Amino acid sequence: MLGARGIPFDCFEKGSEVGGNWRFENDNGMSSAYRSLHINTSRGLMAYATYPMPDDYPDYPNHFQIAKYFDDYVDHFGFRGEIRFRTEVKGVEPVEGEWEVRFEGRDGGGGSERYRAVLVANGHHWDPRWPEPPFPGADAFEGEQIHVHHYREPEVLRGKRVLVLGIGNSATDIAVEASRIAERTFLAMRRGAYVLPKYMNGKPTDESASPILTRFPLSVQRFFIGRMLGFTAGDMTAYGLPAPDHKLLEAHPTVSAELLSRLGHGDIEVKRNIDRFTGGRTVRFADGSEEEIDLIVYCTGYKISFPFFDPQLVAAQDNRLRLYRRVVSIEQPGLYFLGFIQPLGAIMPVAEAQAEWVADLLGGRATLPPVSEMRDEIVGYERKMRKRYVASKRHTVQVDFHPYLRELRRERKQAAQRT
């Protein structure tokens, strides 16, 4: 967006290639992609508006295809030469009305540059969040414990008694993989969830509901989506899952094409949350049952982290980042954040729309409202999120795909009128 507007920029990338989290075994050390990973939002909705995915891609491409798509995107728009690869940003701080960025090359060398603005896009699915506080006895557990961030190949599951903790998309993927090659597979969770299939009525699930539906009250959306879910999946408790303690759309849903059938086949056994470790490899669950476990895979989410900022300057305490329209820092003018959202839908088109707005601001096409108005917007957003979603660190940056895109379009129009 900046290049298209003629705004000069530098881009720093710690790894050797673009793709971030979607670059399997990314040498920046931050990717959470595992070999079998596929997207869980459809190709049509995930693609950038300015660059559709190839027609020969499947509805749900794998990470290799997504990484190639990013490569093609960069080369199509011709800005690969603007990216400083293998260069890590070590510090960002305000100096004399500008931002000083200190960086270090992995092949030696480094330095600093000053900029009038900094756009932060280091992602929020790379810093593992472990159970807080740790389960009693976890330090003495004699089996293996890993976070899903470090999971890569299914061979680590083979022949073992595997416990997967969580009910998000990664947890269901790993549990399904384990159910095919592990000795036993257990899936434990704090609360129930609504598990959506990848297809409804012969179409990708996220394409089955019209964007017009998102203009209706939440209760109406819940009714229609619930009807579609009932026709395809039915009652979650019929599969042995705990009943969700919330209404549909009050938590980020789980998307899985295979979990429910594997549960129905008896290949995955559902457990309540871990209560404690009682010695050796024994795990006691909240329902009082116990199992011998060889490997635990914690699918417990991620922390929003900024290692290049002084925590006194910028920090996401409890994953909360107070930004106007989820993008603009009020306390630190000239600081913008792209992609620090958890959409009910794909993140790429949303980040693209955020970048268009920031380019408007930096290019002089638009201005921000008064600080008081921006603070009110943030307070209103946080109040809305607390009212709608169950209390969880994963819901602190939640947005709805189509409504948020409409919100950004309105903001851009209003911002242009302020100039």
CORCOR-V238860 format. One record per residue. N is the residue number from 1. SS is DSSP state (H for helix, E for strand, L for the rest). PHI is phi in whole degrees, 0 to 359 (* if undefined). OMEGA is omega in radians with two decimals (NA if undefined). Layout:
# CORCOR-V238860
N & SS & PHI & OMEGA
N & SS & PHI & OMEGA
This chain:
# CORCOR-V238860
1 & L & * & -3.14
2 & L & 295 & 3.14
3 & H & 300 & -3.13
4 & H & 295 & 3.14
5 & H & 267 & -3.12
6 & L & 76 & 3.13
7 & L & 266 & -3.13
8 & L & 294 & -3.11
9 & L & 206 & 2.93
10 & L & 241 & 3.10
11 & E & 236 & -3.13
12 & E & 254 & -3.14
13 & L & 230 & -3.11
14 & L & 295 & -3.11
15 & L & 273 & -3.12
16 & L & 271 & -3.08
17 & L & 217 & 3.04
18 & L & 280 & 3.07
19 & L & 121 & 3.06
20 & H & 52 & -3.08
21 & H & 295 & -3.09
22 & H & 270 & 3.08
23 & L & 266 & -3.10
24 & L & 302 & -3.11
25 & L & 55 & 3.11
26 & L & 307 & -3.08
27 & L & 283 & 2.96
28 & L & 280 & 3.07
29 & L & 75 & -3.02
30 & L & 245 & -3.09
31 & L & 285 & 3.08
32 & L & 255 & -3.08
33 & L & 289 & 3.00
34 & L & 253 & -2.93
35 & L & 303 & -3.05
36 & L & 271 & -3.01
37 & L & 295 & 2.97
38 & E & 235 & 3.09
39 & L & 292 & 3.09
40 & L & 246 & 2.88
41 & L & 246 & -2.99
42 & L & 289 & -3.13
43 & H & 306 & -3.07
44 & H & 297 & -3.12
45 & H & 275 & -3.08
46 & H & 276 & -3.05
47 & L & 292 & 2.99
48 & E & 296 & 3.13
49 & L & 297 & -3.09
50 & L & 272 & -3.09
51 & E & 203 & -3.11
52 & L & 298 & 3.04
53 & L & 287 & -3.11
54 & L & 301 & -3.14
55 & L & 295 & -3.11
56 & L & 274 & 3.02
57 & L & 287 & 3.07
58 & L & 289 & 3.12
59 & L & 301 & -3.11
60 & L & 234 & -3.09
61 & L & 297 & 3.05
62 & E & 272 & -3.04
63 & H & 292 & 3.09
64 & H & 296 & 3.12
65 & H & 292 & 3.12
66 & H & 294 & 3.11
67 & H & 298 & 3.10
68 & H & 295 & 3.10
69 & H & 301 & 3.09
70 & H & 295 & 3.08
71 & H & 302 & -3.12
72 & H & 295 & 3.12
73 & H & 299 & -3.13
74 & H & 299 & -3.10
75 & H & 288 & 3.12
76 & H & 298 & -3.12
77 & H & 267 & 2.94
78 & L & 69 & 3.12
79 & L & 241 & 3.10
80 & H & 300 & -3.14
81 & H & 291 & 3.11
82 & H & 272 & -3.09
83 & E & 262 & 3.06
84 & E & 268 & -3.11
85 & L & 287 & 3.12
86 & L & 53 & -3.12
87 & E & 229 & -3.09
88 & E & 258 & 3.05
89 & E & 282 & -3.07
90 & E & 259 & -3.13
91 & E & 196 & 3.08
92 & E & 224 & -3.12
93 & E & 210 & 3.12
94 & E & 284 & 3.13
95 & E & 218 & 3.03
96 & L & 52 & 3.09
97 & L & 79 & 3.08
98 & E & 235 & 3.09
99 & E & 244 & 3.09
100 & E & 265 & -3.13
101 & E & 247 & 3.08
102 & E & 260 & -3.08
103 & E & 220 & -3.08
104 & E & 218 & 3.12
105 & E & 279 & 3.14
106 & L & 289 & 3.12
107 & L & 261 & -3.13
108 & L & 105 & 3.13
109 & L & 85 & -3.11
110 & E & 171 & 3.13
111 & E & 161 & 3.13
112 & E & 210 & 3.08
113 & E & 222 & 3.06
114 & E & 249 & -3.09
115 & E & 224 & 3.09
116 & L & 280 & 3.13
117 & L & 209 & 3.08
118 & E & 231 & 3.07
119 & E & 254 & -3.08
120 & E & 266 & -3.11
121 & L & 214 & -3.10
122 & L & 268 & 3.02
123 & L & 78 & 3.14
124 & L & 221 & 3.05
125 & L & 230 & -3.12
126 & L & 224 & -3.10
127 & E & 255 & -2.97
128 & E & 300 & 3.01
129 & L & 256 & 3.11
130 & L & 271 & 3.12
131 & L & 307 & -3.11
132 & L & 234 & -0.16
133 & L & 286 & 3.10
134 & L & 300 & 3.09
135 & L & 294 & 3.13
136 & E & 305 & 3.11
137 & L & 84 & -3.08
138 & H & 300 & -3.10
139 & H & 293 & -3.10
140 & H & 264 & -3.14
141 & L & 297 & -3.04
142 & L & 269 & 3.05
143 & L & 276 & -3.12
144 & E & 263 & 3.09
145 & E & 232 & 3.09
146 & E & 225 & 2.98
147 & E & 268 & -3.11
148 & H & 301 & 3.07
149 & H & 304 & -3.09
150 & H & 263 & 3.13
151 & L & 281 & -3.13
152 & L & 232 & -3.00
153 & L & 239 & -3.12
154 & H & 292 & -3.10
155 & H & 301 & 3.13
156 & H & 292 & -3.12
157 & H & 265 & -2.95
158 & L & 301 & 3.04
159 & L & 71 & -3.08
160 & L & 255 & 2.97
161 & E & 268 & -2.94
162 & E & 253 & 3.03
163 & E & 244 & 3.06
164 & E & 254 & -3.12
165 & E & 254 & -3.14
166 & L & 136 & 3.12
167 & L & 221 & 3.04
168 & L & 274 & -3.06
169 & H & 298 & -3.14
170 & H & 294 & -3.13
171 & H & 300 & -3.12
172 & H & 291 & 3.08
173 & H & 300 & -3.09
174 & H & 292 & 3.13
175 & H & 298 & 3.11
176 & H & 296 & 3.10
177 & H & 298 & -3.12
178 & H & 297 & -3.07
179 & H & 297 & -3.12
180 & H & 269 & -3.01
181 & H & 229 & 3.13
182 & L & 277 & 3.05
183 & L & 293 & 3.04
184 & E & 217 & 3.11
185 & E & 231 & 3.10
186 & E & 242 & 3.11
187 & E & 237 & -3.10
188 & E & 248 & -3.09
189 & E & 202 & 3.08
190 & L & 285 & -3.08
191 & L & 218 & 3.11
192 & L & 285 & -3.13
193 & L & 211 & 3.00
194 & L & 269 & -3.11
195 & E & 260 & -3.13
196 & E & 266 & 3.04
197 & L & 286 & 3.10
198 & L & 279 & 3.11
199 & E & 229 & 2.97
200 & E & 226 & 3.12
201 & L & 55 & 3.08
202 & L & 77 & 3.13
203 & E & 234 & 3.02
204 & E & 307 & -3.01
205 & H & 304 & -3.09
206 & H & 286 & 3.05
207 & H & 258 & -3.08
208 & H & 285 & -3.14
209 & L & 263 & -3.13
210 & L & 291 & 3.04
211 & H & 304 & 3.12
212 & H & 298 & -3.13
213 & H & 301 & -3.09
214 & H & 288 & 3.06
215 & H & 274 & -3.12
216 & L & 273 & 3.09
217 & L & 304 & -3.09
218 & H & 302 & -3.12
219 & H & 296 & 3.12
220 & H & 289 & 3.08
221 & H & 301 & -3.12
222 & H & 298 & -3.13
223 & H & 298 & -3.07
224 & H & 291 & 3.13
225 & H & 293 & 3.09
226 & H & 298 & 3.09
227 & H & 297 & 3.13
228 & H & 296 & 3.13
229 & H & 295 & 3.13
230 & H & 297 & 3.13
231 & H & 291 & -3.03
232 & H & 258 & -3.05
233 & L & 244 & 3.13
234 & L & 79 & -3.09
235 & L & 286 & -3.12
236 & H & 299 & -3.10
237 & H & 291 & 3.12
238 & H & 294 & -3.14
239 & H & 260 & -3.12
240 & L & 92 & 3.11
241 & L & 281 & 3.06
242 & L & 294 & 3.10
243 & L & 295 & 3.09
244 & L & 302 & 3.13
245 & L & 268 & -3.11
246 & L & 211 & 3.11
247 & L & 277 & 3.06
248 & L & 304 & -3.13
249 & L & 77 & 3.03
250 & L & 263 & 3.03
251 & L & 208 & 3.13
252 & L & 296 & -3.08
253 & L & 287 & 3.07
254 & E & 259 & 3.13
255 & E & 245 & 3.13
256 & L & 207 & 3.12
257 & L & 277 & -2.96
258 & L & 234 & -3.02
259 & H & 304 & -3.04
260 & H & 297 & 3.12
261 & H & 292 & 3.11
262 & H & 293 & 3.04
263 & H & 295 & 3.14
264 & H & 296 & 3.10
265 & L & 278 & -3.11
266 & L & 80 & -3.10
267 & L & 276 & 3.06
268 & L & 231 & 3.12
269 & E & 253 & -3.11
270 & E & 275 & 3.08
271 & E & 232 & 2.98
272 & E & 286 & -3.10
273 & L & 301 & 3.04
274 & E & 297 & 3.04
275 & E & 263 & -3.14
276 & E & 191 & 3.00
277 & E & 257 & -3.00
278 & E & 252 & 3.11
279 & E & 122 & -3.12
280 & L & 61 & 3.13
281 & L & 248 & -3.06
282 & E & 272 & 3.10
283 & E & 243 & 3.06
284 & E & 258 & -3.11
285 & E & 257 & -3.05
286 & L & 296 & 3.11
287 & L & 273 & 3.11
288 & L & 93 & 3.13
289 & L & 284 & 3.13
290 & E & 227 & 3.10
291 & E & 217 & 2.99
292 & E & 275 & -3.03
293 & L & 234 & 3.08
294 & L & 266 & -3.05
295 & E & 219 & 3.03
296 & E & 248 & 3.05
297 & E & 249 & -3.12
298 & E & 274 & 3.07
299 & L & 252 & -2.95
300 & L & 248 & 2.99
301 & L & 88 & -3.01
302 & E & 223 & 3.05
303 & E & 262 & 3.00
304 & L & 276 & -3.00
305 & L & 227 & 3.11
306 & L & 225 & -3.07
307 & L & 295 & -3.10
308 & L & 267 & 3.09
309 & L & 257 & 2.90
310 & L & 295 & -3.12
311 & L & 304 & 3.08
312 & L & 288 & -3.14
313 & L & 269 & -3.14
314 & L & 218 & 3.06
315 & L & 206 & 3.12
316 & L & 254 & -3.14
317 & H & 297 & -3.09
318 & H & 54 & 3.11
319 & H & 65 & 3.10
320 & L & 258 & 3.13
321 & L & 232 & -3.01
322 & L & 275 & -3.06
323 & L & 231 & 3.05
324 & E & 291 & -3.08
325 & L & 55 & 3.12
326 & L & 67 & -3.07
327 & L & 227 & -2.90
328 & E & 262 & 3.03
329 & L & 280 & 3.11
330 & L & 277 & -3.09
331 & L & 290 & -3.07
332 & L & 236 & -3.12
333 & L & 303 & -3.12
334 & L & 92 & -3.14
335 & E & 246 & -3.09
336 & E & 231 & -3.10
337 & E & 236 & -3.12
338 & L & 249 & 3.06
339 & L & 83 & 3.13
340 & L & 268 & -3.10
341 & L & 217 & 3.04
342 & E & 236 & -3.03
343 & E & 278 & 2.89
344 & E & 281 & -3.01
345 & L & 146 & -3.06
346 & L & 276 & -3.09
347 & L & 271 & -3.01
348 & H & 299 & 3.12
349 & H & 297 & 3.12
350 & H & 290 & 3.09
351 & H & 297 & 3.09
352 & H & 298 & 3.13
353 & H & 294 & 3.07
354 & H & 300 & -3.12
355 & H & 296 & 3.10
356 & H & 297 & 3.13
357 & H & 294 & 3.12
358 & H & 298 & 3.09
359 & H & 297 & 3.05
360 & H & 301 & -3.09
361 & H & 294 & -3.10
362 & H & 287 & -3.12
363 & L & 271 & 3.10
364 & L & 82 & 3.12
365 & L & 279 & -3.04
366 & L & 210 & 3.06
367 & L & 227 & 3.14
368 & L & 275 & 3.07
369 & L & 286 & 3.08
370 & L & 301 & -3.10
371 & H & 303 & -3.13
372 & H & 299 & 3.11
373 & H & 293 & 3.12
374 & H & 293 & 3.10
375 & H & 296 & 3.12
376 & H & 298 & 3.13
377 & H & 297 & -3.14
378 & H & 296 & 3.13
379 & H & 299 & 3.13
380 & H & 296 & 3.10
381 & H & 298 & -3.12
382 & H & 297 & 3.11
383 & H & 297 & 3.14
384 & H & 296 & -3.14
385 & H & 294 & 3.12
386 & H & 296 & -3.12
387 & H & 289 & -3.03
388 & H & 274 & -2.95
389 & L & 260 & 3.02
390 & L & 295 & -3.10
391 & L & 294 & -3.13
392 & L & 196 & 3.13
393 & H & 292 & 3.12
394 & H & 280 & -3.10
395 & H & 258 & -3.13
396 & L & 283 & -3.14
397 & L & 235 & -3.05
398 & E & 283 & 2.98
399 & E & 218 & 3.01
400 & E & 266 & -2.99
401 & H & 307 & -3.04
402 & H & 291 & 3.09
403 & H & 299 & -3.13
404 & H & 290 & 3.06
405 & H & 298 & 3.08
406 & H & 295 & 3.11
407 & H & 300 & 3.13
408 & H & 293 & 3.10
409 & H & 297 & 3.10
410 & H & 296 & -3.14
411 & H & 298 & 3.14
412 & H & 297 & 3.13
413 & H & 294 & 3.13
414 & H & 293 & -3.12
415 & H & 295 & 3.12
416 & H & 292 & -3.13
417 & H & 288 & -3.14
418 & H & 281 & -3.06
419 & L & 288 & NA
